Every structure is written in structure tokens, then in C-alpha cells.
Amino acid sequence: MARWKLTIEYDGRPFNGWQSQKDKSGIQDYVCKAIKDFSKEDVKIFTAGRTDSGVHARGQVSHIDLERKTDANEMREALNNHLKPHPIAVIDVLEVSNNFHARFSAIKRHYKYGIINRRAPLTFDKGKYWRVGRKLNIDPMITASKYLIGNHDFTTFRSSHCQSKSPSKTIDEIIIEQFNDTISIRISAKSFLHNQVRSIVGSLKLVGEGKWDQKKIKEILDKKDRTLCGPVAPAEGLSLERVDYA
């Protein structure tokens, strides 16, 4: 039996998140069906992170164990064929050691949140970015984001439905950049709480609009009170970009 690492890209809009659902509407359901169609095996799939409904991925990582003799090229081509016409693609397949685990071997996860800052509605980019009509100033957003770097109790930025045992997480990096009317917010950490990235983005947006002073981010972080968080940013702007392994 061989262990295989799968790097998967998907448009999250048509699906009910990554996790398997009773009605088979999760991305995991479609991937597992494609694996079974190819291998004739019922496999258990392990994944780096369970993205929510509407959240996208360019570099989701999963692993499976298969008895079938195959190679990386055959598996990639076969899975992509069985995944048609759904907006899910297996970008890369790699045989790995049995010590590899898609979730527990990960040392860093990288998310990107995309905002288009304009009054006009979105056309080509609808469903992939959050359109914010009020002008954003990214300079105070950048300053405010620095209060979130490092290890903190992120209760303020944690969903009430989060199942993590602890609210403490370590954010390694937040990069905020703007090109014309497109703003990208990249956040990297070993692991995240449920809705943590979208909660952070929603609060930073209030700073960018001038509704909040940049120091308010530190104030609400220190108070560890979920009710003080800004509105959670919509799922459509979020993408899991990459997962790093040693």
C-alpha cells in the first residue's frame, strides 16, 4: 500500500465547504468519488484544512493510502477526468512516506483574502473577491495588522462554533498590498481558528474605512471578547493558497 499526497485546487462556490456532507455536497465527497471511480477502493482522505462553504483553494493538500499499483501521472490524469465537470482539479500528485500526514505534518498554512475596492459591481471577478465600495486606506490597516503578529489569545477573532481546544494561535506574517483597486491580505500561520482570517479581515476593513482607529485592533484583541469583533468578511474573497511541509 502506498501513500499519496494530492495538491488540489477548487472554486468553492458550488460546494458546501470541504468537509463531507450527508447530501454529498462537500468537495471531499467529489474527490473521494473520483478516487473510488479510479481505484475501486473506499479510502479515507486526510486534509490540511477544512475550508468553509464558498472558500476557494489553490493549494489544498490531502493524503490517501491506496493498494492499487499506479504512478503520479496516471493518478492525476484519472482523477481530473473523473472530477469533470466540477471546478475541482488535482494539480499535483506525489508518492510520500507513511510518516507524512496532510494535517499534522504541515508547518505553515498561507491564506489570501482579496478585496476589490470600487463602487461599480463586479462582473468577471464576482464570487472571487469582496467588493468594498467605500474607499480603503491600507496604511492604517498595515499598522493595525502588526498588533496581531505573534502568539495571542484570539478569542475576539474566533467563531463561536470553533472546535479548537485553545484560542491561542501564532500568526507569523500579515502582508497587505494594493495594486490599482485590488487589495490582497495574506496571512500565514501554522494553524488557524474557525473564521479567524475572515474575522481579522472584517475588522481591518473598518480601520481602512476610517471607522476604527488602528489601535482598536489591539484593544479588542486584548479584551478577548467575540462581540467586539467587526463583521466577518464574506467567504468569497478567501483562498487557501499553500501549505508548507518540512
Contacts in CASP RR format, 6 or more apart in sequence:
PFRMAT RR
TARGET T0000
AUTHOR 0000-0000-0000
METHOD contacts of the structure
MODEL  1
MARWKLTIEYDGRPFNGWQSQKDKSGIQDYVCKAIKDFSKEDVKIFTAGR
TDSGVHARGQVSHIDLERKTDANEMREALNNHLKPHPIAVIDVLEVSNNF
HARFSAIKRHYKYGIINRRAPLTFDKGKYWRVGRKLNIDPMITASKYLIG
NHDFTTFRSSHCQSKSPSKTIDEIIIEQFNDTISIRISAKSFLHNQVRSI
VGSLKLVGEGKWDQKKIKEILDKKDRTLCGPVAPAEGLSLERVDYA
1 65 0 8 1.000
1 66 0 8 1.000
1 67 0 8 1.000
2 65 0 8 1.000
2 66 0 8 1.000
2 95 0 8 1.000
3 63 0 8 1.000
3 64 0 8 1.000
3 65 0 8 1.000
3 95 0 8 1.000
3 96 0 8 1.000
3 97 0 8 1.000
3 98 0 8 1.000
3 100 0 8 1.000
4 63 0 8 1.000
4 64 0 8 1.000
4 65 0 8 1.000
4 66 0 8 1.000
4 72 0 8 1.000
4 75 0 8 1.000
4 93 0 8 1.000
4 94 0 8 1.000
4 95 0 8 1.000
4 96 0 8 1.000
5 61 0 8 1.000
5 62 0 8 1.000
5 63 0 8 1.000
5 92 0 8 1.000
5 93 0 8 1.000
5 94 0 8 1.000
5 95 0 8 1.000
5 96 0 8 1.000
5 100 0 8 1.000
5 102 0 8 1.000
6 31 0 8 1.000
6 61 0 8 1.000
6 62 0 8 1.000
6 63 0 8 1.000
6 64 0 8 1.000
6 79 0 8 1.000
6 90 0 8 1.000
6 92 0 8 1.000
6 93 0 8 1.000
7 59 0 8 1.000
7 60 0 8 1.000
7 61 0 8 1.000
7 90 0 8 1.000
7 91 0 8 1.000
7 92 0 8 1.000
7 93 0 8 1.000
7 94 0 8 1.000
8 27 0 8 1.000
8 31 0 8 1.000
8 57 0 8 1.000
8 59 0 8 1.000
8 60 0 8 1.000
8 61 0 8 1.000
8 62 0 8 1.000
8 88 0 8 1.000
8 89 0 8 1.000
8 90 0 8 1.000
8 91 0 8 1.000
9 57 0 8 1.000
9 58 0 8 1.000
9 59 0 8 1.000
9 60 0 8 1.000
9 88 0 8 1.000
9 89 0 8 1.000
9 91 0 8 1.000
10 27 0 8 1.000
10 56 0 8 1.000
10 57 0 8 1.000
10 60 0 8 1.000
10 87 0 8 1.000
10 88 0 8 1.000
10 89 0 8 1.000
11 56 0 8 1.000
11 87 0 8 1.000
11 88 0 8 1.000
11 128 0 8 1.000
12 27 0 8 1.000
12 51 0 8 1.000
12 53 0 8 1.000
12 54 0 8 1.000
12 55 0 8 1.000
12 56 0 8 1.000
12 57 0 8 1.000
12 87 0 8 1.000
13 54 0 8 1.000
13 56 0 8 1.000
13 87 0 8 1.000
13 127 0 8 1.000
13 236 0 8 1.000
14 86 0 8 1.000
14 87 0 8 1.000
15 25 0 8 1.000
15 26 0 8 1.000
15 27 0 8 1.000
15 30 0 8 1.000
15 53 0 8 1.000
15 54 0 8 1.000
16 23 0 8 1.000
16 25 0 8 1.000
16 26 0 8 1.000
16 53 0 8 1.000
17 26 0 8 1.000
17 27 0 8 1.000
17 50 0 8 1.000
17 51 0 8 1.000
17 52 0 8 1.000
17 53 0 8 1.000
17 54 0 8 1.000
17 55 0 8 1.000
18 26 0 8 1.000
18 27 0 8 1.000
18 28 0 8 1.000
18 47 0 8 1.000
18 49 0 8 1.000
18 50 0 8 1.000
18 51 0 8 1.000
18 57 0 8 1.000
18 60 0 8 1.000
19 26 0 8 1.000
19 28 0 8 1.000
19 50 0 8 1.000
20 26 0 8 1.000
20 28 0 8 1.000
20 29 0 8 1.000
20 32 0 8 1.000
21 29 0 8 1.000
24 30 0 8 1.000
24 33 0 8 1.000
27 51 0 8 1.000
27 88 0 8 1.000
28 45 0 8 1.000
28 47 0 8 1.000
30 83 0 8 1.000
30 86 0 8 1.000
30 88 0 8 1.000
31 45 0 8 1.000
31 62 0 8 1.000
31 79 0 8 1.000
31 83 0 8 1.000
31 88 0 8 1.000
32 43 0 8 1.000
32 45 0 8 1.000
33 82 0 8 1.000
34 78 0 8 1.000
34 79 0 8 1.000
34 82 0 8 1.000
34 83 0 8 1.000
35 41 0 8 1.000
35 43 0 8 1.000
35 45 0 8 1.000
35 64 0 8 1.000
35 66 0 8 1.000
35 79 0 8 1.000
36 42 0 8 1.000
36 43 0 8 1.000
37 82 0 8 1.000
38 68 0 8 1.000
38 75 0 8 1.000
38 78 0 8 1.000
38 79 0 8 1.000
38 82 0 8 1.000
39 66 0 8 1.000
39 67 0 8 1.000
39 68 0 8 1.000
39 70 0 8 1.000
40 68 0 8 1.000
41 66 0 8 1.000
41 67 0 8 1.000
41 68 0 8 1.000
43 64 0 8 1.000
43 65 0 8 1.000
43 66 0 8 1.000
44 64 0 8 1.000
44 65 0 8 1.000
45 62 0 8 1.000
45 63 0 8 1.000
45 64 0 8 1.000
46 62 0 8 1.000
46 63 0 8 1.000
46 64 0 8 1.000
46 101 0 8 1.000
46 102 0 8 1.000
46 103 0 8 1.000
47 60 0 8 1.000
47 61 0 8 1.000
47 62 0 8 1.000
47 102 0 8 1.000
47 103 0 8 1.000
48 60 0 8 1.000
48 61 0 8 1.000
48 62 0 8 1.000
48 102 0 8 1.000
48 103 0 8 1.000
48 106 0 8 1.000
48 109 0 8 1.000
48 240 0 8 1.000
48 243 0 8 1.000
49 60 0 8 1.000
49 103 0 8 1.000
49 109 0 8 1.000
49 240 0 8 1.000
49 243 0 8 1.000
51 57 0 8 1.000
51 60 0 8 1.000
51 238 0 8 1.000
51 240 0 8 1.000
52 195 0 8 1.000
52 235 0 8 1.000
53 235 0 8 1.000
54 235 0 8 1.000
54 236 0 8 1.000
55 235 0 8 1.000
55 237 0 8 1.000
55 238 0 8 1.000
55 239 0 8 1.000
55 240 0 8 1.000
56 128 0 8 1.000
56 237 0 8 1.000
56 238 0 8 1.000
56 239 0 8 1.000
56 240 0 8 1.000
57 239 0 8 1.000
57 240 0 8 1.000
57 241 0 8 1.000
58 239 0 8 1.000
58 240 0 8 1.000
58 241 0 8 1.000
58 242 0 8 1.000
59 91 0 8 1.000
59 240 0 8 1.000
59 241 0 8 1.000
59 242 0 8 1.000
59 243 0 8 1.000
60 240 0 8 1.000
60 243 0 8 1.000
61 102 0 8 1.000
61 106 0 8 1.000
61 243 0 8 1.000
61 245 0 8 1.000
62 102 0 8 1.000
63 96 0 8 1.000
63 100 0 8 1.000
63 101 0 8 1.000
63 102 0 8 1.000
72 92 0 8 1.000
72 93 0 8 1.000
72 94 0 8 1.000
72 95 0 8 1.000
73 93 0 8 1.000
75 90 0 8 1.000
75 93 0 8 1.000
76 90 0 8 1.000
76 92 0 8 1.000
76 93 0 8 1.000
79 90 0 8 1.000
79 93 0 8 1.000
80 89 0 8 1.000
80 90 0 8 1.000
83 89 0 8 1.000
83 90 0 8 1.000
99 105 0 8 1.000
100 245 0 8 1.000
102 243 0 8 1.000
105 245 0 8 1.000
105 246 0 8 1.000
106 190 0 8 1.000
106 191 0 8 1.000
106 243 0 8 1.000
106 244 0 8 1.000
106 245 0 8 1.000
107 190 0 8 1.000
107 244 0 8 1.000
107 245 0 8 1.000
107 246 0 8 1.000
108 172 0 8 1.000
108 188 0 8 1.000
108 189 0 8 1.000
108 190 0 8 1.000
108 243 0 8 1.000
108 244 0 8 1.000
109 188 0 8 1.000
109 189 0 8 1.000
109 190 0 8 1.000
109 191 0 8 1.000
109 192 0 8 1.000
109 240 0 8 1.000
109 242 0 8 1.000
109 243 0 8 1.000
109 244 0 8 1.000
110 186 0 8 1.000
110 187 0 8 1.000
110 188 0 8 1.000
110 240 0 8 1.000
110 241 0 8 1.000
110 242 0 8 1.000
110 243 0 8 1.000
110 244 0 8 1.000
111 186 0 8 1.000
111 187 0 8 1.000
111 188 0 8 1.000
111 192 0 8 1.000
111 197 0 8 1.000
111 238 0 8 1.000
111 239 0 8 1.000
111 240 0 8 1.000
111 241 0 8 1.000
112 184 0 8 1.000
112 185 0 8 1.000
112 186 0 8 1.000
112 187 0 8 1.000
112 238 0 8 1.000
112 239 0 8 1.000
112 241 0 8 1.000
113 130 0 8 1.000
113 184 0 8 1.000
113 185 0 8 1.000
113 186 0 8 1.000
113 187 0 8 1.000
113 197 0 8 1.000
113 198 0 8 1.000
113 201 0 8 1.000
113 233 0 8 1.000
113 237 0 8 1.000
113 238 0 8 1.000
113 239 0 8 1.000
114 128 0 8 1.000
114 129 0 8 1.000
114 130 0 8 1.000
114 182 0 8 1.000
114 183 0 8 1.000
114 184 0 8 1.000
114 185 0 8 1.000
114 237 0 8 1.000
114 238 0 8 1.000
114 239 0 8 1.000
115 129 0 8 1.000
115 130 0 8 1.000
115 131 0 8 1.000
115 132 0 8 1.000
115 136 0 8 1.000
115 182 0 8 1.000
115 183 0 8 1.000
115 184 0 8 1.000
115 185 0 8 1.000
115 201 0 8 1.000
115 205 0 8 1.000
115 237 0 8 1.000
116 122 0 8 1.000
116 125 0 8 1.000
116 129 0 8 1.000
116 130 0 8 1.000
116 131 0 8 1.000
116 132 0 8 1.000
116 181 0 8 1.000
116 182 0 8 1.000
116 183 0 8 1.000
117 131 0 8 1.000
117 132 0 8 1.000
117 133 0 8 1.000
117 135 0 8 1.000
117 136 0 8 1.000
117 178 0 8 1.000
117 181 0 8 1.000
117 182 0 8 1.000
117 183 0 8 1.000
118 131 0 8 1.000
118 133 0 8 1.000
118 181 0 8 1.000
119 133 0 8 1.000
121 131 0 8 1.000
122 129 0 8 1.000
122 131 0 8 1.000
127 236 0 8 1.000
127 237 0 8 1.000
128 236 0 8 1.000
128 237 0 8 1.000
129 182 0 8 1.000
129 236 0 8 1.000
129 237 0 8 1.000
130 201 0 8 1.000
130 233 0 8 1.000
130 234 0 8 1.000
130 236 0 8 1.000
130 237 0 8 1.000
132 205 0 8 1.000
132 209 0 8 1.000
134 209 0 8 1.000
135 209 0 8 1.000
136 183 0 8 1.000
136 205 0 8 1.000
136 208 0 8 1.000
136 209 0 8 1.000
137 208 0 8 1.000
137 210 0 8 1.000
138 176 0 8 1.000
138 177 0 8 1.000
138 178 0 8 1.000
138 183 0 8 1.000
138 208 0 8 1.000
140 207 0 8 1.000
140 208 0 8 1.000
140 210 0 8 1.000
140 213 0 8 1.000
140 214 0 8 1.000
141 176 0 8 1.000
141 185 0 8 1.000
141 204 0 8 1.000
141 205 0 8 1.000
141 207 0 8 1.000
141 208 0 8 1.000
141 214 0 8 1.000
142 176 0 8 1.000
143 214 0 8 1.000
144 204 0 8 1.000
144 207 0 8 1.000
144 214 0 8 1.000
144 215 0 8 1.000
144 216 0 8 1.000
144 217 0 8 1.000
144 218 0 8 1.000
145 174 0 8 1.000
145 176 0 8 1.000
145 185 0 8 1.000
145 200 0 8 1.000
145 204 0 8 1.000
145 217 0 8 1.000
146 174 0 8 1.000
147 215 0 8 1.000
147 217 0 8 1.000
147 218 0 8 1.000
147 221 0 8 1.000
148 171 0 8 1.000
148 174 0 8 1.000
148 200 0 8 1.000
148 217 0 8 1.000
148 221 0 8 1.000
149 171 0 8 1.000
149 172 0 8 1.000
149 173 0 8 1.000
149 174 0 8 1.000
150 170 0 8 1.000
150 171 0 8 1.000
150 172 0 8 1.000
151 168 0 8 1.000
151 169 0 8 1.000
151 170 0 8 1.000
152 168 0 8 1.000
152 169 0 8 1.000
152 170 0 8 1.000
152 171 0 8 1.000
152 221 0 8 1.000
153 167 0 8 1.000
153 168 0 8 1.000
153 224 0 8 1.000
154 167 0 8 1.000
154 168 0 8 1.000
154 169 0 8 1.000
154 193 0 8 1.000
154 196 0 8 1.000
154 221 0 8 1.000
155 167 0 8 1.000
155 224 0 8 1.000
155 225 0 8 1.000
155 226 0 8 1.000
156 199 0 8 1.000
156 220 0 8 1.000
156 221 0 8 1.000
156 223 0 8 1.000
156 224 0 8 1.000
156 225 0 8 1.000
156 226 0 8 1.000
156 228 0 8 1.000
156 229 0 8 1.000
157 193 0 8 1.000
157 195 0 8 1.000
157 196 0 8 1.000
157 199 0 8 1.000
157 200 0 8 1.000
157 203 0 8 1.000
157 221 0 8 1.000
157 229 0 8 1.000
158 164 0 8 1.000
158 167 0 8 1.000
158 193 0 8 1.000
158 194 0 8 1.000
158 195 0 8 1.000
158 196 0 8 1.000
158 199 0 8 1.000
158 226 0 8 1.000
159 193 0 8 1.000
159 194 0 8 1.000
159 195 0 8 1.000
159 196 0 8 1.000
159 199 0 8 1.000
159 232 0 8 1.000
160 226 0 8 1.000
161 194 0 8 1.000
162 193 0 8 1.000
162 194 0 8 1.000
162 195 0 8 1.000
163 194 0 8 1.000
164 193 0 8 1.000
164 194 0 8 1.000
167 193 0 8 1.000
167 224 0 8 1.000
169 189 0 8 1.000
169 190 0 8 1.000
169 191 0 8 1.000
169 192 0 8 1.000
169 193 0 8 1.000
169 196 0 8 1.000
170 189 0 8 1.000
170 190 0 8 1.000
171 187 0 8 1.000
171 188 0 8 1.000
171 189 0 8 1.000
172 188 0 8 1.000
172 189 0 8 1.000
172 190 0 8 1.000
173 186 0 8 1.000
173 187 0 8 1.000
173 188 0 8 1.000
174 185 0 8 1.000
174 186 0 8 1.000
174 187 0 8 1.000
174 188 0 8 1.000
174 200 0 8 1.000
175 184 0 8 1.000
175 185 0 8 1.000
175 186 0 8 1.000
176 183 0 8 1.000
176 184 0 8 1.000
176 185 0 8 1.000
176 186 0 8 1.000
176 204 0 8 1.000
177 183 0 8 1.000
177 184 0 8 1.000
177 186 0 8 1.000
178 184 0 8 1.000
185 201 0 8 1.000
185 204 0 8 1.000
186 241 0 8 1.000
187 197 0 8 1.000
187 200 0 8 1.000
195 232 0 8 1.000
197 238 0 8 1.000
198 232 0 8 1.000
198 233 0 8 1.000
198 234 0 8 1.000
198 235 0 8 1.000
198 238 0 8 1.000
199 229 0 8 1.000
199 230 0 8 1.000
199 232 0 8 1.000
199 233 0 8 1.000
201 233 0 8 1.000
201 238 0 8 1.000
202 229 0 8 1.000
202 230 0 8 1.000
202 231 0 8 1.000
202 232 0 8 1.000
202 233 0 8 1.000
203 212 0 8 1.000
203 217 0 8 1.000
203 220 0 8 1.000
203 229 0 8 1.000
203 230 0 8 1.000
204 217 0 8 1.000
205 233 0 8 1.000
206 212 0 8 1.000
206 230 0 8 1.000
207 213 0 8 1.000
207 214 0 8 1.000
207 216 0 8 1.000
207 217 0 8 1.000
220 228 0 8 1.000
220 229 0 8 1.000
END
